[in-house]
Amino acid sequence: MGKLTNHTLADMVSKRIIELIDITGLTFEGLAEYSGVSESTIRSAYKKTRSISLESLSKICIPFSIKLSDFFNETGLLSIDNTNQQALEDFKERFYVQKVTRHIKSPILDKQHQRVNHRQERDLIAYVVYNTAYFESPKTIEDMIVDFERDYQISLTFERLYALLQKYVGREVLEKKAIPRSVRRMPASKRPFLYSKLATIDANN
């Protein structure tokens, strides 16, 4: 990279990068991880503060099978074929979960870290509800505790998970249905319920 000399070209590259962000659903960080080009390089090109090499642009285009000639063709729109789309979706799921759970595994040191931890827990539950098929089949809170520990390496108490799920119940996202009470008495928050996604909700929303 170097100092900009062709501002018209820089404008075009910047527009193409944001177009690629839009059609892939990736963040700048995600695009950097997926393409192997540093985030600072991509952001600098987008902000038009530094030039970007053809090698870096090629690396950005290759995972999506986009030709450089198409990238530089201002009259055409960028597109991703179905083969590349599936690989992209698989990457986004792995990348998102790793990003969200990265700090959850760390011990909570103070109240500030606790607030960050809780926010990441909320983000993870939102991701599972809206972007996976997990709730296509009914789950108890006990099921979820085991599954989230195994799949996302996140430990949630019964009470915390119950509280997180309430945001989605009765709002045309999740429904909960009572299952036979257990013999022992328990508080309302520990009533035996099955949680599932309403049929009208698409997992990709």
C-alpha positions in Angstrom: 0.0 0.0 0.0 1.1 3.6 -0.5 -0.2 7.1 -0.8 -3.2 7.6 -3.1 -2.5 9.1 -6.5 -5.6 8.1 -8.4 -8.6 9.3 -6.5 -11.1 8.1 -9.2 -9.8 4.6 -8.9 -9.8 4.9 -5.1 -13.5 5.9 -5.1 -14.4 2.9 -7.3 -12.4 0.4 -5.0 -14.1 1.9 -2.0 -17.6 1.5 -3.5 -16.7 -2.1 -4.5 -15.6 -3.0 -1.0 -18.8 -1.8 0.6 -20.8 -3.6 -2.2 -19.0 -6.8 -1.3 -19.7 -6.2 2.4 -23.4 -5.7 1.5 -23.8 -8.8 -0.6 -21.8 -11.1 1.7 -23.2 -9.9 5.0 -19.6 -9.9 6.4 -18.2 -7.2 8.6 -14.8 -5.7 7.7 -13.3 -8.0 10.3 -15.0 -11.0 8.7 -14.0 -10.1 5.2 -10.4 -9.8 6.4 -10.5 -13.2 8.1 -12.2 -14.8 5.1 -9.8 -13.3 2.4 -6.6 -13.3 4.3 -6.1 -9.6 3.8 -5.6 -7.5 6.9 -8.6 -5.6 8.3 -6.5 -2.4 8.3 -5.7 -2.8 4.6 -9.4 -3.2 3.7 -10.5 -0.3 5.9 -7.9 2.0 4.5 -9.0 1.2 1.0 -12.6 1.7 2.0 -11.8 5.1 3.6 -9.6 6.0 0.7 -6.7 6.8 3.0 -4.2 4.4 1.4 -4.0 2.6 -1.8 -4.4 -1.2 -2.0 -2.3 -3.6 -4.1 -3.7 -5.7 -6.9 -2.5 -8.7 -4.9 -4.7 -7.8 -2.0 -7.7 -7.1 -4.2 -7.1 -10.5 -5.9 -7.1 -12.2 -2.4 -10.4 -10.5 -1.6 -12.0 -11.6 -4.8 -10.8 -15.2 -5.0 -13.0 -16.7 -2.2 -16.1 -15.5 -4.1 -14.8 -16.5 -7.6 -15.0 -12.8 -8.7 -12.7 -11.9 -11.5 -10.6 -8.8 -11.2 -12.0 -7.6 -14.5 -15.5 -7.8 -13.0 -14.4 -6.1 -9.9 -13.1 -3.2 -12.0 -16.1 -3.1 -14.3 -18.1 -0.3 -12.9 -21.1 -1.0 -15.0 -21.6 -4.5 -13.6 -22.8 -5.7 -10.2 -20.8 -8.2 -8.1 -22.4 -11.6 -7.4 -21.7 -14.8 -5.5 -22.7 -18.1 -7.0 -24.4 -20.9 -5.0 -21.2 -22.9 -4.5 -19.4 -19.9 -2.9 -22.5 -18.9 -1.0 -22.6 -22.2 1.0 -18.9 -21.9 1.9 -19.5 -18.3 3.0 -22.5 -19.2 5.2 -20.5 -22.0 6.9 -17.7 -19.5 7.5 -20.0 -16.8 8.9 -21.5 -19.3 11.4 -18.1 -20.4 12.6 -16.7 -16.9 12.7 -19.7 -15.4 14.5 -19.7 -18.1 17.2 -16.0 -17.8 17.8 -16.3 -14.0 18.0 -19.2 -14.1 20.5 -17.8 -16.8 22.7 -14.1 -15.7 22.6 -14.4 -13.7 25.9 -17.2 -15.8 27.5 -14.6 -18.5 28.2 -12.5 -16.0 30.1 -13.1 -15.5 33.9 -15.2 -12.5 34.9 -12.9 -10.2 36.8 -15.1 -7.3 37.7 -18.5 -5.7 37.1 -17.4 -4.2 33.8 -16.3 -7.6 32.4 -19.6 -9.1 33.7 -21.6 -6.6 31.7 -19.6 -7.5 28.6 -20.1 -11.2 29.3 -23.9 -10.8 29.7 -24.0 -8.9 26.4 -22.2 -11.6 24.6 -24.6 -14.2 26.1 -27.5 -12.2 24.7 -25.9 -12.0 21.3 -25.3 -15.7 21.2 -28.9 -16.5 22.1 -30.1 -14.1 19.4 -27.9 -15.7 16.9 -29.2 -19.2 17.7 -32.8 -18.1 17.6 -32.7 -16.1 14.3 -29.9 -17.8 12.3 -29.9 -21.5 13.1 -32.5 -24.3 13.0 -31.9 -25.2 16.6 -35.4 -24.4 17.8 -37.1 -26.2 14.9 -37.5 -29.0 17.3 -38.7 -28.3 20.9 -36.1 -28.0 23.6 -36.2 -27.8 27.3 -33.9 -25.5 29.2 -32.0 -28.5 30.5 -31.4 -29.6 26.8 -30.1 -26.1 26.0 -27.7 -25.9 28.9 -26.1 -29.2 27.7 -26.1 -28.2 24.0 -24.7 -24.7 24.5 -21.9 -26.1 26.7 -21.0 -28.7 24.1 -21.5 -26.6 20.9 -20.4 -23.1 22.1 -18.4 -23.8 25.2 -20.7 -21.5 27.2 -22.1 -22.3 30.6 -25.4 -20.8 31.5 -27.4 -21.3 34.7 -31.1 -22.3 34.5 -32.2 -18.9 35.8 -30.0 -17.0 33.3 -31.1 -19.0 30.3 -34.7 -18.7 31.4 -34.4 -14.9 31.6 -32.7 -14.7 28.2 -35.4 -16.7 26.5 -38.2 -14.5 27.8 -37.3 -11.8 25.2 -38.5 -14.1 22.4 -41.5 -15.8 24.0 -44.9 -14.3 23.0 -43.4 -12.0 20.4 -44.0 -14.2 17.3 -40.5 -15.7 17.6 -40.5 -18.5 20.2 -43.4 -20.3 21.9 -43.2 -22.3 25.1 -45.5 -25.1 26.0 -45.9 -26.7 29.4 -45.0 -30.3 29.8 -46.2 -32.5 32.7 -45.1 -31.1 36.0 -42.4 -33.0 37.8 -43.4 -34.6 41.1 -41.3 -32.2 43.1 -42.4 -28.6 43.6 -40.3 -25.9 41.9 -40.4 -22.1 41.4 -42.2 -20.7 38.4 -39.0 -20.0 36.6 -38.2 -23.7 36.7 -41.5 -24.9 35.4 -41.0 -27.7 32.8 -41.5 -26.0 29.4 -40.6 -26.9 25.8 -39.3 -24.0 23.7 -39.7 -24.0 19.9 -39.7 -21.6 17.0 -43.1 -20.6 15.6 -43.7 -21.9 12.2 -44.1 -18.4 10.7 -40.5 -17.5 11.6 -37.8 -18.1 9.1 -34.4 -19.2 10.5 -32.6 -16.7 8.2 -34.4 -13.6 9.5 
